[in-house]
Amino acid sequence: MHHLSIDIETRSSVDIGKAGAYKYAQSEDFQILLFAYQWDDKPVMIIDLTAGERIPDIVQLALMDPNVVKHAYNAAFEWYCLNRAGYETPIGQWQCTMAHGLYCGYTAGLDATGKAIGLPQDKQKLSVGKALIRYFCVPCKPTKANGGRTWNQPWHDPDKWKLFKEYCKQDVVTEREILKRLSQFPMPDEEQLQWQMDVKMNAFGVRVDTSLIEGALYIDNLSREALMREAINITGVDNPNSTVQLMEWLEDNGTQTDNLKKATVSELLQGDNTADVQRMLEIRQQLGKTSIKKYVAMDAAKCGDERVRGLTQYYGANRTGRWAGRLVQLQNLPRNYLKTLDYARKLVKAKNYDGLKLLYGNIPDTLSQLIRTAFIPSEGHKFVVADFSAIEARVIAWLAGEQWVNEVFATHGKIYEATAAQMFGVPVDRIVKGNPEYELRQKGKVATLALGYQGGVNSLISMGALQMGLTEEELPDIVQRWRQANPRIRDLWYAVEQASLSVMQTAQPQAINGLIFSLEGDLVYGQSFLTVQLPSGRKLFYPKPFMKENQFGKMAIHYYTVGQQTRKWEVASTYGGKMTENIVQAIARDCLAVTLKRVADRGLQTVFHVHDEVIIDAPMDTTVDEVCALMAEPIPWAPGLILKGAGFENDYYMKD
């Protein structure tokens, strides 16, 4: 097999940050400017397509040759752009160095990964790239000084263009050096296939309801104007959106607050307020609805065929390998509770502001609930939507060998009732509506959702225990009872922690419950990882691990990762419960990966998936039962794991 590493520089008038790579490459003025490549270990070559140079015939043939593996960093971009420009190359022949880096626990950016992996300076990405891309790849504003041009061409600044060519070549050098280091820790073939499936799904895209999006943006604009007018009339302040001005007005009207954050406003609304203060807080809450921005994102990303592409990121969740949302951020779509979604959609599509206001009152909230419904199937198709029922609870019980939980899932499946029965020593058939014991179900539910990963009272509170009517005083008892009822899950936390610490102390692999903990590294480049091999064969990577005391004065494993808040490469610590959460969510993710493959093998088209839910753009004769059956089929590498799918079909997406 030969290897061809590629990097291209392109231009388009479409804003790639807002619209995504697929719409960017579909623009009429899209153009490939530079094509840099490295054949095996030969020197990097650069083709300047703006100067009339051609990609050599041997390279063009290699783009279609199954005996030549094509590599790029974020290879989906190179693959799609080259095909758009007329260079045919099948995705099955490509491998993505960024995906490989994410698999090994590194970050997404080429520059950041190069630094995190420890590339020497001469092999790192050039830092001048962003400025050069802005100059040559983004339209410029026409001025008298630049002769009214809308694009900067190579001849407008030959020195910059020369540097840009070096930048393009250096990206190939950096990508190849990263690949050399990652090749010591190969991606499984199944993961390579999952990446390719993800690229194909993103390229296929999902249709959106253009008239609903247009109607929502139109009505939202009218709603905001009306709310602002009402706020000015009530308060008399110049800018009711100003936190400082509004806090001063609230204080003058008998309501003091330190801030006007979302949670604080919700709390203030529960207080004893005057009519004006109450209404002003309601307006503040409605104006603060940011979910409407998702309509803006859909509108920006919508291609000419009314499809949005590039909605998921393979291996977007660094620790577990779960997919992440992009552009519209599907992972945090608002839920819908309206019973009359069909009618609300009709009013919005008709741009009927008055009708929507009259029937639903709170327009921002109504528009927010309709966001999911903007995703619609292709013409002549329907959506079949199915998700795994309580998959994390099933996986952790299976992994830990918590037999009574496994038996619940093998029989009636009422895990909240069964958990409450186990915790409080009452027969499960007593926990039904109408019986006094039914109030125990709430405790069983919040405990199941919050306590599986070594959480305590704070986890119950975060999961909404207090909003469920439970008191803070009874929470420690719930924690204690749940742990007593689930001794094997509790033991799993400590077994995972002990195995990890033993590996770090002895450098010897440890095996527990079908998991293999190892310390892996290479002597050539000095990389090191704590790895956990999952039942599927996939591994979780914790880069550059070391041991030191954590914030509680306890010896703990620390490793390098991308900080959730800072988005920078930094040190984090972990413990048994947290690692158990990573492992369980990773196994659940692998179950989804098996299902996605089964769906594809059945000839069905997944258009996106969210957490444990699959959305299929299906022919009309496809049934929900057929898809749920695929989800319930045994997983070859997880004997005894009982899975169940539940779903529905509809002519738009929603939360059932």
N, C-alpha and C positions, 0 to 999 in steps of 0.2 A: 504494500500500500504506500502511495506517495501522499505527502501532506502539502497543502496549499493554504498558507495563512494570508488573509486578505483584510485590507482596510480601505474604505472609500470615503471621499469627501463629496458632499452633495449640496445642492441649493434648491430652495422652493419658497414661494411667497407665503405658504401656510405656516403658521406658528406651531412648530412641532411640540412645544411644551403644553400648549392648550388643546391641540387637535390630535396629537399622537402621530406616530411614524407612518401609519397606513394612509391617513388622509394627506399627510405631507407628501408622500411618494405618489399619490394619485393626482396631485396638482398638475395643471397643463404646463406650467413653467418649471416643473421638476427636472433636474439635470444632474448627472454624475460628472463632477469636475475632475477628480483625481482617483486613480486606481493603483494602490500599492499592494505588492504581493511578494511572498517569499516561497520559493519552491524547495521543499525539504530544507536543507541547511545552507542553500546557496545565498548570495547576497540579496538584500531587499531591492526590488525594482519599483520604479514609479512611472506610471503612464499618465501624461497630461492630456486629457481628452479635450480640453479647451484649445489646445494647440494643434488639433487635427491628428494627434497620435492615436493609434488603434491598440486595443488589447490584443496581444499576439494570438494567432490562431491556436497555438498549442495550449494556451491558457484558457481560451474560449472552449476548446474541446474538453479540457480538464474540468470545467464547470459542470459538464454533463457526465463525466466519467466516474462510474461507481468504484473504480480502483484508486481514485484520488479523494482523500478526505479533506473537505474544505473547513477551515477554522476561521473564526472571527470573534471579536469581543462584542457581545450582544449580537450574535450572528443572525438573529431574526431580521435585523435592520438590513444588513448586507444582502441576505437572501431575497428579501422582498424588493429592495431597491433594484437589484440587478435584474430580477425578473420583470419588473416594471419598465426597465430601460431596454428590454429585448434580449437580455442574456439569459437563456433558459438554464436553470439549475435546480434540481429536485431537493427539497428539504431533507429527505432521507439520507443525503450524502454529506450533510453539514453537522458540525459539532460546535457548541458554544462554550468558549472559555469562561465567559461570565457565569453561565449556569454551573459550570464545573467548580468555579471559585465559591459560588453560593453554597453548593453542595458541601464543600470543605469548611464552611463556617466563615468565609471571608465576606467582604462587603461587595456592593454592586459596581461602583465606579472603577474604571480602568486605572486612573491615577491613584485613588484611595487603596485599591487592591495591591497595586505595585508597591506602595509604601508599607502596607500591612504585612505583605509577604516578604518584605526585606530586600527588594531589588536594589542593586547598586545604582548610583546616581545616573550613570550613562545608559542604563537600561530602562529608566523611568520615563513616563510620559512627559513631553515638554509642557511647561506651565503657560506658554504664550498662546496655547490653542484657542481658548475662549475668545480672545480679542480677534484672532485671525478668522475664526468662524463668523463672528459678528460682522467682520469687514467683507468677506467674500461670499458668505452663504445666506445672509439675511438681506432683504431689500433695504436700500438706503433712501433717506429722504432727499428728494430733488431740491437743490438749491442753486442760486446763481453761481456760487463758488465751484460747485462740481459739475456745472454745465447742464443741470436739470436731469441728471441720470438717476435711474432707480436701482441700478446694480453697480457695484464696484467690480471691474473686470481685472484680470491679471496685469494688463498693461497700464492700469492706473497707478499701480505701485509694484513694480517688478521685484523690489527687495522683499516686500511682504510676501509676494507670491512664492519666491524662492524659499522663504522660511516656512511657508504653508506646506510646500512639497516635502520639506524635511520633517515637518510635524506629522504628516501623513505616514511617511516611512517609519518614523520613530514609534508610532502606534503599533505597527506590525512587530517591531523589535520587542516592545513591551509585552504585547499579547503573547508572542512566542516564548519569551522568558518566563512569563507566568505559567504558560502551558507546560513548560519543562518541569517546573516545580510541582505543579498539580498532578502530573502524570505518575508521580510516585504513589498517588492516592486516587486510583481510578473510580470514575462513576460507573455504577452497575449498568448493564445494557438496558434494563427495564427503565432506569431513570433517563437514559438517553432517548428512549422511545417516548417517555412521558413529556420530555421537553419538545420533541418534534410534534406530538399531538397538540400540545399547548399552542405552538406557533401556528399550526393549521387551523385550530379553533379560533385564534385571534384574527387570522387572516380572513376567515369566513365571516366573522362578525355577527352581530345581532341587529335585527331590524328595529327601528324606533318609530313611534307614532308622531310624525312631524306636526300634524294639526294639534295634537294634545300639547306638545312642547311649545308651539307658537301661542296657543291659547293660554297656557300657564304663565308664560313670560308677560303676555299682554295684561292678564288679570292681576298678576303680582304687582306690576307697575302701577295700575290704578289703585290697588289696595294700599300700597305704600304711601302714595300721594294722599289718599283719604285719611289714613292713620296719622300721617304727619300733620295734616290740617287740624284734625281733632285734637292732637297732642298740644299744638300751639294754642288752640282755643282754650283748652283746659288749664294749661300752665302759664301761658303768656311769655315763655322763654323763647329766645331766638332760635335755639337748636335743641329740640327735645332729645335728639340722639346723643347729645353731649352728656357723658356720665357726670361730670362736675356740675353742670347747670341743673341737671335733673335731681342730683343728690341734694343740692341746695334748696330746690323747690320742695322736695319731700320733707326736708328738715323744717322748713317754714310752715309746712302743713301737718306737723306732728309725727312724722315718721323718720327715724334716724337709721342710717345703715352705713357700713364701712365700704360696701361695694355694691355693684349692680350686676353681679355674675348671674348666670342662668339659674343656678341652685338657690341663690339668695333671693332672687325675684320670686321664685316659686314659693319659698318660705314666707316672704312678706305677704304674698297673696292670701295666705292662710290666716293672717292677723285681722285685728279689728280696725279696719280702715274706713275713712270717709269715702263717700261715693266717688269723688274726684280722684283721690289717691288710688282707690281700687281700680278704677278704669285706666288711669295712667300706667299702673303696673301691668295691666292686661295688654295695653298697647305696646309697652316696652318688650313684653314677652313675645308678642306677635312680630314686632319689627326685628327681633333677635333671631328669628327662624333662619338659619343658614342653609337648611337643606334645599331651599329653592335654587341654590347655586348648582345643584346637580342638573337642573334643566338647562342652565347656561352651559355646563360642561358637555351635555349631550348634544346641544345645538352646535357647539364648536367642533366636536369630534365627528359629527354626522357626515358621512361621505355622500357622493352624488346619488348613490343607489339607496339612500335612507338607512344605511347600516352603520353602526358604530363598531369600530375594530380596535383591538388592543386593550381589552378590558381586564385581562388577568396577567399577573406576573408569576411565572414559574419560580418556585422556591423563594417567594417573596418574604416568607417568615423565616428569619435566619436560623432559629434554633430547631424548628420542627420540620421545615421543608414544606409547610403548607403554602398554598397559592395566596397571593395578595391582590388587592384591587388596584387598578390604575384608571386614570381619567375621571370616571364617574364614581369611583370608589364603591364598588358593589358590596363590600364587607360591612358597611354601616348605613345601609338604606333604611329610612324610617319605616316602621311597621304600619299596616293599615287596619283600622278598626271599623271603618264605615260599612254599614250593611247595604248601602246603595251606591257602590262603586260605579256601576254601569251608568246611572243617571248623573252622578257627579262628573264623570268623564265627558258625557254628552254636553253638559253645560259649559265645561272648560273648552272643549273643541269648538263650541259655538261662540266662544268669547263672551259668554253671558255673565258679566260681573254681577249685575243686580240679582239675577236668579240664584247664583251661587251664594251671595251674601244673605239673601232672604231664607234660603233653605238650610244653609250650613253655618251661618254666622261668622265663624272664625276662618277667614279665607286662607291665611298663611298655613294653618294647620291642615286644612282640606287639601291644598295644593301639595303639601308635604306627604300626605297619605297617598296621593295619586302618583308619586314618582315611580314606584315599581311598575305601575300599569303603562308607563310610556314604552316599556319593552314589549314588543309584539312579535308573533311568529311570521315567517315568510308567507307569501301569498299561497293559499291552498293548504297550509299547514296549521298545526295547533301546538301549543306548548304542553308538554308532559313534564311535570315538575315532581321530583321525588327526593326525599331525604332520609338519612338513617335516623331511626328513633333511638334517642338516648345513647348515642354511640360511645361517648366517653365513659359513662357509667358501665356499659357492657364491657368495654375494653379493659378497664382497670380491674373489674371483678374477675374477668378471664385471666388476666396477667397475674393477679395476686392469688388466684385459686380460691376466691371467696364464694364457696359453693352455694350457699343459700341464695345469693344474688343471681348466680348463674341459673339456678332453678326457677327463680321468678321470671327471668327473661325467656326461659324455655317453656313456661306455662302461661300464666295470665298476663305477665308483663307490667303489672301495676307496681312499679318500683317505689313510688312515693308512699303508697299505702303499706307495702311490705316493709319498707324501712321504718316507718312509724311503728308498725306492729313489733318489729324486732327491738326497737329502742325502748318501747314502753310496756312490752310484755302483754299485749292484748291480741286477741285473734284478728287476723287481717280482714275477715268477713264482717267485723264490727265497724270497720272504718269505711262507712258508706253514708251518703247524704241522708239526713234525718236522725242519725244516731249521734249522741253526745261525743263519741270517740272520733267523729269525723274531723273535729278541730285539730286532731293530732296529725292529719295529712299534711297540713301546712308546715309543721315542724319537720316531717319526713322529707318534704320537698326541698326546703331551704337547706337542710343538712346534706342531702344528696348532691345538690348543686354546688355547695360552698366548701365542703369539708374533705373532699377526696384527695387533696394535695397538701395535707398537713396544716390546713388553715384552722384558725381558731375563731374567737368572738368577732374580731375585725372582719374576717372573711364573711361571716354571717351577715354583718351589718352592710358590707359592700354589696352583698347579693340581695339586699332589700328586706332583711328580716324585720326591721322595725316598721317598715311600710306595710308589712303583712299583718301587723297587729301584735307581733311578739314584743315582749318587754326586754330591756337590756339585762335585767336581773336573771331571766330564765335562760339566757344564751349559753353561759358556761355549762349548765346542766345538759343542754342539747349537744354541745361539743363532746362532753364526756360520754353521754349515752351512745352517740354515733360511733365513737371510737371503740367502745365496748362491743357494739353490735357488728363491727367490721374489723376484727382483729387481724385478719390476713392482709387487708389493705394497709392497715397501720404498720404491720411488720414489713410490708414492701418498701415503705419510705426509708426505714432504717437499713434494710438490706441493700437498697440502691446506694445510699450514702456510704455504708461500710465498704461495699464493693469498689466504689470510686476512690475512697481514701486508701484502700489496700493497694489498688493499682498504682496510685501516686507514690506510695511508700515503698513498694516492692518491685515495681515495673513488671509484675507478672499479671497476665490476664485473669479475670475473675468472671465466672459464669453464674447467673442466678435467673431462675424463672424464664429460661429461653433467651436471656439477654447476655451478651458478651462485652465486658468492659475491658478496654485495652489502652495502653500507652503506645502511640505510634509516632514515628518521626523518620527523618532521613539525615544521614551524616553529611551529605553533599551540600545541602542548602540550609541545614539547621532548623527545619520546621519541626514542630511537635504538636501533638493533639492528644487529648483524652477522647476516645471514641466509644460509642455504645452501638454495638451491632444489634439491630432489631430482628424480630422473627422473619421479616421479609427479605433480609439480607442487606438492606440499606443501613448506612451508618449515620449516627449523629456525631458531629465534630465540635469539640470545645478547644479552640486554638490556644497555643502557648500556655498550657495549664501550670499552675503552681499552687503551693499551699501556704496559707498564712492565716492569722486570726481574723475573723470577721468582726462586724460592729458589735456583736454580743460577746466578744472575747473567746469565741469557740474556733478551734482549728477547722478551716473550711477550704474547699477548692475554689480558686479564682482562675479566670481565663479572660481572653480578649474577645470583644464583640463590638458590634455597632450599637451605641447607646440609643435607647428608644427616645429619649428627650433631646440629646445633643446631636444625634446622627453622626457621631464621631467614633473612631476606633479607640476603645477604652476598656479598662478592667471592670469586670463584674464578678460577683461571687455567687455561689449556688449552694444548695443543700438537698437533702433527700427528697423532700416533698416537691421542690421545684423541678428537680431532675425527673421525678416520676411524672409530673405534669408534661414536661417535654416529651417523654417517652410515650405516654398514653396518647397525646395529641398527634404524635408522629405516626403511631400505629393506626390511629383513626384516619389519618391522611393517606396512609398506604392502602387502607381498605377502599377509600374513595378512588385512588389511582387504579386499583383492580377493576372497580365498577366502570370507570371511564373507558378502560380498555374493552370491557365486555360490551358496553354501549356501542363503541366504534366497530367492534367485530360483528355486531348485529346489523351494521349498516345505518345506524342512527347518528344524527348530528347533534352533539352537545354544543350549545352556543355560549354558555358560561356556567360556572358553578360557584356557589357561595358557601363557605364553611363545609358542611356535610350535605349540601343540597345540589342536585344536578338539574339543569334546565335544558330540555331537549326540544329542538325545532323539528317536530315529528310529522310524518304523513298521517292523514286522518284515520287510517286503520290501526295505528299504534295504540295500545291500551296501557293504562296506568298499571294494571296488574302485571303486565309483561315487564315493565321497567322495575317495579318493586321486586319481582321475582329475581331479576338480575342482582339486586342489592342484597337479597336474602341468601343467595347461593353461598355455600361454604367457601371460605378463603383457603387455598391449598396450604399456605404456611401457618395457618392459625386454627389447627384442629380443635373443635369444641367451642370456638367463638360463635355465639348465636347473634346474627344480625337480622334486622328487620327494616324494610323500607315502607314509608307511607307517602302517598302523593295525591295529586289531582291533575286535571287537565283544564285548560282555559284558553281563551283567545287573547289574553294578555297576562303578564307576570303579576303576581300578588303574593301576599303572605296568607296562606290558607288558615 
